[in-house]
């Protein structure tokens, strides 16, 4: 067999192998292969989480680990209009508005302006159902037990932990425990963040998001049925 024939044959074999590899990968893609354009994480929150809009280093810290969209707004509520006229969109409406713009996890930091009991339960259920419909998971952040929201936050956190046992795709990040005994993190009310507090929150979220995203990256994507 001539040298030219051997070269041609080798090229054909290489092309066949390459095509098979592409087809095999396309039949069972991982989530990591689908994250070229959309962000991976959506962060929703009220005036506490709104610190991400003015503490650039905290927002950058999150984006260095995973691409993140911040849709925070002072006075934001979970499923109702906010406590002030400028806060028209609820967290649920923001979640729906960003459908398709992120791929993996929505972080919920809203709730300080919401009511306890049945209203909070209904809000959690509505947000969880919307997240499941979008195929994303939820990382819900506990409320800081401090200042004039101490009693309210304690009850909300208790409710939230019960919900955590009901929804497989609901994860709880314990901000209240993480932020205890810290200095220079909060304004005088003990709840709203200054620079170091925003950075501390970003670090907590990065740590909690990492295992969720790693697990999703490793799992095959189930093709949607048209």
N, C-alpha and C positions, 0 to 999 in steps of 0.2 A: 504494500500500500504506500502511495506517495505521501510526501510530507504535507502537501497542500490538502489532500483528502483527510489526513489526521486532524489538521487544524480546523477544517470545516466541521468535521464530526464533533470535535471538542466544543466548538461554538454552539452547535445544535443542542448538545447535552446540557451545557450551561444555561441556555435559554429555557429549556424544558424545566430544569430544576428551579430556576428563578420564578417561572410562572406558577409552578406548584406551590412554592413558598408563599407567593402573594395570595393565591386562592385559599390556601389553608388558613392564613392569617385573617383573610376577609370573612371566612365562614365562622370564626370564633374570636372576634376582636375583644380586647380588654378595654376597660373604661379609660385607661390612660391614653389609648390611641384615639379617643374621641374628643380630647380636650384642647384641640388646636386653637379654637377661637373663643368660645364662651368662657366666662369666669367659672371657677369651681365653687365659690362660696358667695352667698348673699347675707349681709348683716343688716338686720332690722333692729331699731331701738328708738327710745325716746330721748329726752335731754341728757340722760346719763351716758348713753352710747353716742350721743352727738359729739362727744369729745373727739371722735375720730375725724370729724370734719375740720377741726382746728389744731389738732396735734398730729402734724404730718408724719412724724417719726413713728407714731403708733400705727397709723395706716400702712406705712411703708413696711413695718415689721411684719404685718400680716401678709402683704402682697409678696414679700420675699419668700414666704413659705408656700403660699397658694394664691392664685389670682382671686381677688375679692372685690365685690361691689358693696358699697356702703349706701344704704337707703334709710338713713336715720333722720329723725325729725323731733324737735322738742314738742312735748304734749301729745305725741303719738299714742294711740290706744290700740288694743289688739284687734277688735272687729268693728268698733264704732269710730265716728269722727273724733278728732282730737279735742283736748280740753280748751283749745284756743282756735279762733277762726282760721289762722294760717295753717293749721294742721288738718287738712281735709282728708288725706288718705290714711286709712288704718293700716296696721301691719298686714292684715289679710289682703287688703287691696294692693299693697306694695308687692306682696308675694305673687299675686296674680299678674300684676303689671310686669314683673320680671320673669315670667315663665319663658323658658327657652334661652334666657340670657345667662343662666348659670346651670351647672350640671350636677352638683352633688349634695351640698348641705346649706340649709338656711339656719342662721343663728338668730335666736329670738332674745332680744334684750328689752322688749317692751313689756309693760305691765304695771309700773308704778302708778299710772293714772287710771287703772281699771278697778272695778269693784270686786269684792270677794265673793265666794260662794258660787251659786249657779251661773252667774255671768262669766266668771273666770273659767269654769268647767266648760261652758259652751264655747268660749273663745279658743281654748286648747283643742277641743274636738274639731272645730272648724278649720283651724290652721293645720292640724295633723292630717285631716282628710284632703286638704288642698295639696299639702306636700306629697302625700302618697300618690295623688293623681298626677303630679308632676314627676314622680319617680325620684324624689330627693329625700334626704333624711333631715332631721331637726335636732339642732343643738340648742337647748333652752338654758338660759343662764339664770341662776338663782338670784334672788333680790337681797340687797344688803340690809341687814337688820341693824338699822342705825337711825338717829335723828327722829324726825316726826313720822317716819314710815316704819318704825321698828316693829310695832305690833302687826301692821298690815303685811309686812314682808315675811314675818314669821309664819303667818297663816298661809300666804301664797306659796312659800317654799314647802310647807307641809303638803298642800294640795298637789304641788308639782311632783313631788316624790311618789305620790300615789299613782299619778298618771304615768310616770316613768315605767311602772310595772305592767301597764296595760298596752302600751304601744311599743312594738319591737323597734321601730325606726326613730324613737324619741330617746335622746341622750341628754343628761343634765350635767352642766358645768357649774361647780359649786363656787361661785364668785364670793358669796358671803364668807365661806371658810377661808378662801384664798386671800381675801383682803383684810382679814382680822389682824390686829396688832401691827398694822403698817403705819408709817409716818410719812407725811408729805404727799399723800395720794389723793386727798379729798379737800373739797371746799369746806367751809365752816359747818355746812349741814351734815357732813359725814357721808354723803351719798354721791354728789356730783363730783366729777373727776377733774383733776389738774394733770399736768404733763406726766408725772411719774405714775399716777394712777391709770391713765390711758395706756401707757406702756405695759404696766402690770396686767391690765385686762387683755391686751393683745397677746402677751406671752401665755396667759392662761388659755385663750382661745386656740392659739397655735398648738399647744400641747394636747388639747382635747380633740382638735380636728385631725391631727396626724393619724391616729389609729383608724378613724372612720374612713379617711381618704385612702389609706393603704389597703384596707380591706376591700373597698370598692374598686380600686385599681386591679386587685388580684382576681376579682370575680368577673366571669364572662358576661357580656351584655346580652340580654335576651331580646332578640329582634321583635319589634312591635308588629302586630298583625294589622294590616290596613283594613 
